[in-house]
């Protein structure tokens, strides 16, 4: 019996030691692979400052090699990352973001020379499916990126925009699989540009959007203008073709609800997606809902907080206007979405 327990203990300790040594082996492999890759691609030696091995998912065995390693490197004052596959030795899809700063600066410079506006915020996203701004061995510069099939997305928030200047951006400049979106913003305080192409009105846009100009899959510009209707501490942003109106209304209401807006009725007769915003001085840990009546009963939709440090409208709810006489009566209430009332 004692021998059995000694064998089990020895096996356990061996597994720990092998696992630890395996991690060191994977890290050394990632270091050497990254340094060789950068030398072959750019012709210089770079220092490794950190190696982060990816964790296995819950579907994988803990003793399996990690899928990737993120290798942080430095050269000439520039920090960058190399993504090194660990498990896949047959087809090593190495990629890096060493040229990220220069490529993004060139894209932003191009947009700024074309758009006529008072101010703008630009974000360029491109690269491998493994991560943003990561490019494989054969792409070393902005010129090579233009000629490649790598997906490229350029998103812009512009204040005081001359909308006619949007058409001056040539969507073919950065080659195939390139999309642009330009959001007309009606405030001098520009938001942080969200990731990805903006075609509709996601919550990140905020209530200050007045138009979205974006390219279709063929590289042609599409233009969508939005109407903003404000009453009290509520603002509704919808496409112009929805022909939206908003007016004060009567509603049933539940006696325990803590109302933070009046009752309103939205009417429209066009199809489109927009957002409803409410300014209620909401704290991050407070829950709010859109309360609406349907066939004599009260229903609730949770209103998440908008992005940003101090937005003028703190809460939002996506809205869809149907093409057949859309009508929606609502108010905003302070209420625990899961049923328990919060203290006022």
Buried (B, 14 or more C-beta within 10 A) or exposed (E): EEEEEEEEEEEEEEEEEEEEEBBEEBBEBBBEBBBEBBEEBBEEEBEBEEBBBBEBEEEEEEEEBBBBBBBBBEBEEEBBBBBBBBBEEEEEBBBBBBBBEEBBEBBBEBBEEBBEBEEBBBBBBBBBEBBBBBBBEEBBEBEBBBEBEBBBBBBBBBBEBEBEBBEEBEBEEBBEBBBBBBBBBBEEEBBEBBEBBBBBBBBBBBBBBBBBBBBEEEBEBEEBBBBBBBEEBBBBBBBBBBBBEBEEEEBEBEEEBEBBBBBBBBBBBBBBBBBBBBBBEBEEEBBBBBBBBEEEEBEBBBBBBBBBEEBBBBBBBBBEBBEEEBEBBBBBBBBBBEEEEEEE
